[in-house]
Amino acid sequence: MGGLGPGIGGFEILVIGLVALLVVGPKDLPMLMRKVGQFVGKARGMANEFRASFDEMARQSELDDLRKEVEALRSGQGMYALGADAD
């Protein structure tokens, strides 16, 4: 089941490696693989940053909603104000 991502398994990786070996040659293949590894690392880092910022925005939105609910309860409006926000 090992692979790089969805739809890319071990056999596909082997075929890609063989094609790269034929196209680039054995002399330049290590340099190419190093650059590919660096690119994949940067792409994963950017994806992780995006995911973290998206999660932070979701948490912030949830906190804002909770603050509104608490303020509505404190102001004495109770559940009536909360029901009006849901509409």
C-alpha positions in Angstrom: 0.0 0.0 0.0 3.0 2.3 0.3 3.2 5.3 -2.0 3.6 9.0 -2.3 0.0 9.9 -2.5 -3.4 8.9 -3.6 -3.2 6.8 -6.8 0.5 6.5 -6.8 1.7 3.1 -5.6 5.0 1.2 -5.6 4.8 0.1 -9.2 4.2 3.6 -10.5 7.1 4.9 -8.5 9.4 2.2 -10.0 8.3 3.1 -13.5 8.8 6.8 -12.9 12.3 6.0 -11.5 13.2 3.9 -14.5 12.0 6.6 -17.0 14.0 9.2 -15.1 17.1 7.0 -15.2 16.7 6.6 -18.9 16.0 10.3 -19.6 18.5 11.9 -17.2 21.1 9.2 -17.0 22.9 7.7 -14.0 25.4 10.5 -13.7 22.8 13.3 -13.1 20.1 11.2 -11.4 21.3 11.8 -7.8 21.3 15.6 -8.3 17.8 15.4 -9.9 16.5 13.3 -7.0 17.9 15.7 -4.5 16.2 18.6 -6.2 12.9 16.7 -6.4 13.2 15.9 -2.7 13.8 19.6 -1.9 10.8 20.5 -4.0 8.6 17.9 -2.3 9.8 19.1 1.1 8.9 22.8 0.3 5.5 21.7 -1.1 4.7 19.8 2.1 5.8 22.7 4.2 3.6 25.1 2.3 0.7 22.6 2.6 1.2 22.3 6.4 1.3 26.1 6.7 -1.9 26.5 4.7 -3.6 23.8 6.8 -2.4 25.4 10.1 -3.7 28.8 9.1 -7.0 27.4 7.9 -7.4 25.5 11.2 -6.6 28.7 13.1 -9.2 30.6 11.2 -11.8 27.9 12.0 -10.9 28.0 15.7 -11.1 31.8 15.7 -14.5 31.7 14.1 -15.7 29.2 16.6 -14.4 31.3 19.4 -16.2 34.4 18.0 -19.4 32.4 17.9 -19.0 31.3 21.5 -18.2 34.9 22.6 -21.4 36.1 21.0 -23.4 33.3 22.8 -21.8 34.2 26.2 -22.5 37.9 25.7 -26.1 37.2 24.8 -26.5 35.1 27.9 -24.8 37.7 30.1 -27.0 40.5 28.7 -30.1 38.7 29.8 -31.4 38.1 26.4 -30.8 34.4 26.9 -31.8 31.9 24.3 -34.1 34.3 22.4 -31.0 36.2 21.1 -29.3 33.0 20.2 -32.3 31.8 18.2 -32.5 35.0 16.2 -28.8 34.6 15.2 -29.5 31.1 13.9 -32.1 32.4 11.4 
